[in-house]
Structures are given as structure tokens and as C-alpha cells.
Amino acid sequence: MAIAQRVARAAVEQPKLVGPAAPPSLQAVALTQDDLKKIAAYKAVEHVKSGMVVGLGTGSTAKHAVDRISQLLSQGKLKNIVGVPTSTQTHEQAVSLGIPLSDLDSHPVVDLAIDGADEVDPALNLVKGRGGSLLREKMVESVAKKFIVIVDESKLVKHIGGSRLAMPVEVVQFCWSHSLKRLEELFAHAGCAAQLRKAADGAGGKKPYVTDNNNYIIDLYFEKEIGDLNRASDAVLRLPGIVDHGMFIGLATSVIIAGVDGVTIKTKKGVETELDYFCYSDLRKGF
């Protein structure tokens, strides 16, 4: 895939530091991972315009975007926004912040979706769903005219599964162990190990994690590349009992990557990917 690159210096509006008063200079203060998430989220929300239907993502990075949208609404800088949440968690957050909400039944086309990701490969394919909301995220983000992904640089991988962390698959509860074994067999060539996701049961033990859709999640861990992603996707979805998987193939239109020295934005332009770089080193003098 060809890459067109242009480098720009821009004033990236920064989130305020939380806690003690911000020091006069950030040059001696390392940005935390949460700072980077906020920076990426704030940059993405610059694309939200009044009157839009906006897909509201789920997770620690997307939470900052929802907070920022609420802030701009309260300041009167955004008006007539309708949010479509991708999880019960995000729905509750948006309601608490006074963001008007709807769903895909009423708004089957979303103008813009903003969400985080667990992995981003060079072609802007994603792994999502380690927070458990992959199905609703994919339903909303697949109908978005524009889908902006917000991550810190730790999420970049050479290939899907490259982090050696979980690639989630949502499955029905019925005979989940059978589904687990079939998934392991399907990806045996990639050294796949599958585990049922567990959550605390409130009594010091563990119980199966249950999604907003009353399903289970099987997490897949790969030692090697899984091969062609579209073939892998088709093979997973052909297995009875599988609801969906955490590979988001070809859905992202832009990825905003916050690093310690600046923000990189990768945007699909036909068969090319445009690369922008926004340096905020001069803003490290203080927020």
C-alpha cells in the first residue's frame, strides 16, 4: 500500500493534567499512557460537528472522547449531537453527562464513530473487544461514514495478534467448550491457545464473563501470524455458535496515534494511506 506523507506542526488542544497543579514545564515530566489517550481522544473530537450522529466507543480511551463531547456541548461549541453508544457502560456514561442518545433502529447511518483499539496493524486493521463490547462496537462502527480510531503508540503491531494478547471471540453460552476447541483447531497453525474469559464473582472467585448480549467471550492467543485476515474471519464466522470476533478488517478510515513527542494520523485515501504528523513539543512548556 502506497503511503503519502506530509508533516505539519499544529496546536493540539491538550487535556488538563489531573492532580496537583501542573508544573510550569512538561519537558521534565513524562506523559503517562492516560495522557496520551486523552490527547488522541481530544484530537478525534475535533472532527465532531454540530448536528452529527456520533458512534460513542467503549473503553479507557473512548471514555475521554465521550467526556470531551459532553464538555463541548455544555460550552455551546457543539449542538444537536445524537450519540449511539456501543455498550451499556458507554450508555451509562453518556446519560450521566447529558448527551442525547439513540440507536441504530432510529439512526441506521452514523456520521462519525470514535473508538479505541487493542491492536492496529500497518494496514489499519484492528483487534478490538478486550473490554468485552466487540459486537455492538462492530455493529455501530461498520455503518459509520467515518470511523476514527484513537490509540497510544503501544497499540501498534506488525500484524494482527502480534501483541501476543487476546483476540476475543464472542460465542453463545451453549456448549462454549466445544466452540473453544474448534477455534483452537482452526488456528492450530498459528500456535493458538484459547481461554474462556473470566470475571470476579463477588465472593473471591471467578465466573464466566458475560457480555451485554448475554454471551461468553473466548480469548485467542497466537504465537505466529494467523495468515490472510479475511479468510480467517470467514472461517471463524462459519463455525456454529460463534457470534462475532474482534478483528475489525478494513473498517477504520483514520487512526490517531498519540506518542510522547506528537500525534500521528493515518488516513485512508483510496488505495493510499496519508500520514500526518502534529508535533506538540512546543506545548510541553505547559498545558
N, C-alpha and C positions, 0 to 999 in steps of 0.2 A: 504494500500500500504506500503510495507516494505521500510525502509529508511536506506541506508548505509551511515555512516558519517565518514569523515576524515577531520581533522583540519590542516591547513597549514598556515605558515607565508610567505608572498611573497611581493615583492616590486611592488606595484600597481602604475603605472605611473600616476601622478596626473596632472590635468589641472592647468594652472596658474590662480591665483586669478586675477580678473578684478578690476580695480580701483586704489586706492593708493597703494604704494609699500607694498608688503606682509610683515607682521610682522615677526620677527625672530623666533617666536614660535606660533604655532596654538593651543597650549594646552588651551590658554585662549580665543580662538576665536571659536565660534560655527560655524560649517559648515552649510551653507544655503541649502535649498532644491535644488537650482540650482547647487550648488557644488556637491551634492550627485548625481544628474542626470548626470553631467559631468563625475564623477568617474565611474558610471555604464556604460556609453557610451564608455569611453576610454577602459575599461576592455573588452567590447564586441568586439571592433575593433581589439583587439589582435588576434582574430580568422580569420580576413580577410587576405587572402594570394593572392599574385600576380596571375593574370590570372583568378580570380573568377568572376562569375556573382553574383552581390550582390543586394538584395532587400533593397531599401532605405525607411525606415519608415517615418512616419509623426508625428509631434508634438514637444513639447518643449524638450523632452528627446532625441528623434531620431535626432533632429537637431544637437545635439552635436556630434553624431556618424558620420553624413554626413560631418560636419566640420573637424572631425579628419581624416576621409578617405582622404579628399582633402589635408590636411596637409601632410600626409604620401606620397601621390602621388607627391606633389611638392618637397618633400625631397628625392625622388627616392627610398624610402623604400617599396613602393608598385608600381607595374607596371601592365599594361594591365587589369585594372579593368573595368568592364562594370556594370553600375548601372541601376536598374529597379525601377523607382520612384513609390510611392504609392499614389501620389496626385499631383495636379497642383502646390501646394505650394512647395513640395519637388523637383519637376521637376525644378522650377524656381531657387531654392537654388542651386541645383547641377549644373545647367547650369552656374550660376554666379561664381561657384567655379572651373569650368573647368573639371568636372567629366564626362567622356564619358557615354552616356545613350543609352538605348534600351528599348524594351518592350517584353511582353510575346509572341507576334506573332513571333518575331525573336529568342527569348530565352525562350522557354516554360518550361525549368527547371532552377531553381535558386539554386546556390550552397549554399548561406547563406543569410538569411534575418535578419535584426536587426531593432527592433521597440520597442516603449514603450507600456504601457498598463495602463488602468484606474483602473483595479482590477486584482488581482492574488489570486486564492484560493489555498488551500494546495495541490490539485492535478494538479496544473499548468494550470488550465482552466482560461480563461481571459474574462474581459469585455474590449472592445476597441471601438473607434468611437466617443468619446465625442468631438474629434476635427473634426468630420464630414467625415472622409475618410475610414470608415469601409469596404465598398465594395471593393475598389481597394486594400486595405491592405490585406483583406482575399484572394483575387484572387492571389496576389503575394506570400503571406506567406504560402498558402496551397500547393504550388508547390515547396517550398524550401526544399532542402535536410536537412538543419539545420535552425531552427528559434530560434534566441536568443532574449529574451525579457529583456529589461532594465528598471528598476524602482528604485525609492527610497522606503524606508520601509513603507511609508504612504499608499502605494497601496495594501498592503497585507490585505486580508479579510478572514473571516472564511468560507464564502460561497458567491457565485455569487449573486450580489445585496446587499451584506452586508454593503456596504458603505452608503446605502440609497441615493446614487447619481444616475445619469441617466444611464440606459441601453438602448442605441439607437437602433432604428429600421428604416431602410431606406425604404421608401414607394414611390410609384408613386404619382404624384400630383393629378391625377384624384380621386375625392371622398375621399380625405385623411381623412376627418372627420369620414367617415364610417369605414375606416381602424383603426382609433384611438379607436372607440367604440368597435370594435371586439377584439382588443388587450387587452383593459381593461377587457372585459368579459372573455377572455381566461385566464387571470391571476387574476381573482377576488379572488381566494383562497389565494393569496399572498398579498392582500390589494393593488393591483396595481392602481396607478394614472398615467394617460398618458397625455402628453402635446406636442403640436406641437412646435418644436424648432423655435425660432425667432432670427432675426439679425437686427442690426440697418439699417434703410433705407436711412441714409444720411441726413434726414430732421428732426431729432429729434424723429422720431417714430420707429416702429418695423414692419418688414415684415417677411414672412416665410424664414427660412434659406434654401438655395438651394445648393445641393451637386455638386461636379464636374460632376456628371452624370445627372444633371438636375432633381433630385428627392428631396423630402422633408425628414425630419427626425422627427420621433415621439419618444420622450424620455419617458421611462417607469421607474417609481419609485416604489420600493417594500417595504412593511412593514415586510414581512415574507419571508422565503425561498420559492423559486419557485418550488422546487422538482427536479426530475430527469432532468438533463440538456439536454440530447439527446431527450427525449420526448418533452421537452419544445421547443427545436429547431425545431423538425419536425412539431409540431403544429403551430408554427409561420409561417414557410415556406409554409405550406399548405393553408394559407389564401391568396386568390387572391388579388393582389395589393401590396403585400409585396415583396420587392426586396431582402433584407437580414437583418440580425440582428447582434448585437455587441457581441454575445457570440462566443468566439474562443475556441472550445472544442477539447482538445487533439492535438492541433497544435504546441504548444511550446515544443521545445526539451530541452531548458535551460532557466532559469530565473536568471538574475544577479540583486541582491538586494543590493543597497548601503545604509549603515547605518552610524551612527555617529562614530562608532568605527572600522568598517571594512566592507568588501564585502562578502556577502553570495551568493554562486552559487548553484542552484538546477538543476540537470541534470537527465533526464530520461535515465535509463539503463535497458531496457526491462520492467519488471514489477516493478522494484525498482526505487527509486529516490536517487541519490547520492548527498550528501551535502558536499560542500567545504566551508571553511571559510578562507579568506585572511585578516589578521589584518594589518592595516596601522597606528597603534597608534604611532610607532616609526617615521613615516613620518610626524606626526603632528608638528615636530620641525620646519618644513618649507617646502614649495613647491620648 
